[in-house]
Amino acid sequence: MVSHIYSPKVLFMMDEEDAKFREIRDSLAEDGITVFLAKTPEEGIENLSLINIDALIFQGDFESNSEALNFLQNHAKKFPVILVGELGAKDVPSDWLNTSDVYVNLKDAKRELSQACFQLIENKKHSHKAA
């Protein structure tokens, strides 16, 4: 699945850089995706101003009215948004699901996340060409 023409860049937002994040990051890197970490919305905004990001990924608590949700809502029209969590999709609050393009269960993230990234980025490119 590695594109030799272009290496997509994703902004991965999560509370802390734990072992599961490193495992997912390494899996994405193996598939040719560059991952930038933002632990706060402020770091996310800083990264967006410096790096040409292709998609946003969020892993964390799906709290309503959180700064992370506000950040994603503010940028969802510009970037595809992928949520990663341990809940079943039906258990994720609707305000989060309505902000995202896709939800990936954490146990399947290593297998499904790269595919979701490439598909959403490709769809975004085609929608811009058609517009």
C-alpha positions as CSV (number, residue, x, y, z in Angstrom):
1,M,0.0,0.0,0.0
2,V,3.0,2.3,0.1
3,S,2.8,5.1,-2.4
4,H,6.2,5.8,-3.9
5,I,4.9,9.1,-5.4
6,Y,3.6,10.7,-2.2
7,S,3.9,9.9,1.5
8,P,0.7,11.1,3.3
9,K,1.1,13.0,6.5
10,V,-1.4,12.6,9.4
11,L,-1.8,14.5,12.6
12,F,-2.4,12.0,15.4
13,M,-4.1,13.6,18.4
14,M,-4.0,11.8,21.7
15,D,-3.5,12.5,25.4
16,E,-0.2,10.7,25.8
17,E,2.4,8.9,23.7
18,D,1.9,5.4,25.0
19,A,2.9,1.9,23.7
20,K,-0.3,1.5,21.7
21,F,0.3,4.8,20.0
22,R,3.8,3.9,19.1
23,E,2.6,0.5,17.7
24,I,0.0,2.3,15.5
25,R,2.5,5.0,14.5
26,D,5.0,2.3,13.4
27,S,2.4,0.4,11.5
28,L,1.4,3.6,9.6
29,A,5.0,4.3,8.9
30,E,5.5,0.8,7.5
31,D,2.7,1.6,5.1
32,G,4.3,4.9,4.0
33,I,2.4,7.4,6.2
34,T,4.2,10.0,8.2
35,V,2.7,10.6,11.7
36,F,2.9,13.8,13.7
37,L,1.8,13.8,17.3
38,A,-0.2,16.5,19.0
39,K,-1.1,16.0,22.6
40,T,-3.2,19.2,22.8
41,P,-5.3,21.2,20.4
42,E,-2.7,24.0,20.7
43,E,0.0,21.6,19.4
44,G,-2.4,20.5,16.7
45,I,-2.8,24.1,15.5
46,E,0.9,24.6,15.6
47,N,1.5,21.5,13.5
48,L,-1.2,22.5,11.0
49,S,0.6,25.9,10.5
50,L,4.0,24.1,9.8
51,I,3.1,20.9,8.1
52,N,0.9,20.1,5.1
53,I,-1.3,17.5,6.8
54,D,-3.6,15.2,4.8
55,A,-5.8,13.8,7.6
56,L,-6.5,14.1,11.3
57,I,-6.6,11.1,13.6
58,F,-7.9,11.3,17.2
59,Q,-7.6,8.7,19.9
60,G,-8.8,9.5,23.4
61,D,-11.8,10.1,25.5
62,F,-14.9,11.1,23.5
63,E,-16.1,13.8,25.9
64,S,-18.7,16.3,24.7
65,N,-17.7,19.9,24.6
66,S,-14.0,19.1,24.9
67,E,-11.2,21.2,23.3
68,A,-10.2,18.2,21.1
69,L,-13.8,18.0,19.7
70,N,-13.9,21.7,19.1
71,F,-10.5,21.4,17.3
72,L,-11.7,18.6,15.1
73,Q,-15.0,20.4,14.3
74,N,-13.1,23.5,13.3
75,H,-10.9,21.5,10.9
76,A,-13.2,18.7,9.7
77,K,-14.2,20.5,6.4
78,K,-10.5,20.9,5.5
79,F,-9.2,17.5,6.5
80,P,-10.6,13.9,6.7
81,V,-11.1,13.0,10.4
82,I,-10.6,9.4,11.7
83,L,-11.5,8.5,15.2
84,V,-9.8,5.6,17.0
85,G,-11.3,4.1,20.2
86,E,-12.1,1.1,22.3
87,L,-15.9,1.6,22.2
88,G,-18.2,0.1,19.6
89,A,-19.1,2.8,17.0
90,K,-22.7,2.8,18.4
91,D,-21.3,3.8,21.8
92,V,-19.4,6.8,20.6
93,P,-21.3,10.1,21.2
94,S,-23.0,11.4,18.0
95,D,-21.3,14.8,18.1
96,W,-18.0,12.9,17.7
97,L,-19.3,10.6,15.0
98,N,-20.8,13.5,13.1
99,T,-17.4,15.3,13.1
100,S,-15.5,12.2,11.7
101,D,-15.4,10.5,8.4
102,V,-14.7,7.1,9.9
103,Y,-14.4,5.3,13.2
104,V,-11.8,2.5,13.7
105,N,-11.8,0.3,16.7
106,L,-8.5,0.3,18.6
107,K,-8.1,-3.5,18.4
108,D,-8.4,-3.3,14.6
109,A,-6.4,0.0,14.2
110,K,-3.1,-1.6,13.2
111,R,-4.8,-3.4,10.3
112,E,-7.4,-0.9,9.2
113,L,-6.0,2.6,9.9
114,S,-3.6,2.8,7.0
115,Q,-6.3,1.6,4.6
116,A,-8.7,4.2,6.0
117,C,-6.1,7.0,5.7
118,F,-5.3,6.2,2.1
119,Q,-8.9,5.8,1.1
120,L,-10.0,9.1,2.7
121,I,-7.1,11.1,1.3
122,E,-7.7,9.7,-2.2
123,N,-11.4,10.5,-1.9
124,K,-10.6,14.0,-0.8
125,K,-8.2,14.5,-3.8
126,H,-10.9,13.3,-6.2
127,S,-13.6,15.5,-4.7
128,H,-11.3,18.6,-5.1
129,K,-10.7,17.7,-8.7
130,A,-14.5,17.3,-9.4
131,A,-15.3,20.6,-7.6
